[in-house]
């Protein structure tokens, strides 16, 4: 049962990161976003293949956290409801908050992969 949940979560996050990569095509600065989401998707795929490397998800997590920290001052004061009120860009602060939380989602799942990889390695 645990294996089924693990596979389902990795597939879900991998597809979410792939979708995020694809929608960056129309972004004003697509390349860095595509790299982050693409590497996160690769980390999910490697986790599905039981590759025990923790280095890729750790590097992606650190980069995502560092990048999110640089966006935090510009996202300050944006309420969560504002981020989801409309699909299109409302204002720059809302857009930056969305980007920051996207990076934090990447970082959170990458940290899960790091912890899972470390647990498998210790067994």
C-alpha positions, -999 to +999 in steps of 0.1 A: +000+000+000+028+024+009+044+018-025+012+026-043+008+059-025+045+067-031+041+060-068+008+080-070+023+110-053+054+110-074+033+107-106+010+135-094+039+159-085+058+149-117+029+157-139+022+189-120+059+200-125+056+190-162+025+210-166+042+239-149+071+236-172+048+237-203+029+268-192+061+287-187+064+289-225+044+321-225+062+336-195+085+367-200+114+348-184+107+311-192+141+295-192+149+295-155+114+284-146+115+256-171+148+244-157+135+244-121+102+226-130+120+203-154+146+192-128+119+187-102+101+164-127+133+145-134+138+140-097+102+126-094+109+102-123+142+091-107+124+085-074+099+063-093+127+043-107+141+038-071+173+057-078+187+064-044+204+097-053+194+125-030+217+151-046+194+162-074+163+168-053+185+185-026+201+208-052+167+217-066+152+223-031+181+246-022+178+265-054+140+268-051+142+280-014+169+305-023+150+319-052+117+320-032+136+340-005+145+366-031+109+369-041+095+371-006+099+409-001+079+416-033+052+391-023+047+405+012+012+416+020-005+394-007-033+373+009-037+337-003-072+345-015-058+371-039-035+345-055-064+323-065-091+349-071-085+352-108-064+332-133-049+361-151-024+384-136-040+409-112-009+429-103+028+423-100+028+415-063+002+387-068+022+373-097+054+373-075+035+356-047+023+329-070+058+323-083+072+322-047+046+296-036+053+276-067+089+275-058+080+265-022+059+236-035+089+224-055+112+227-025+087+209-002+084+179-025+121+178-032+128+177+005+103+148+008+124+130-019+156+138-001+142+123+032+128+092+014+162+087-003+181+090+029+157+065+046+162+040+017+199+044+018+201+038+056+182+004+052 
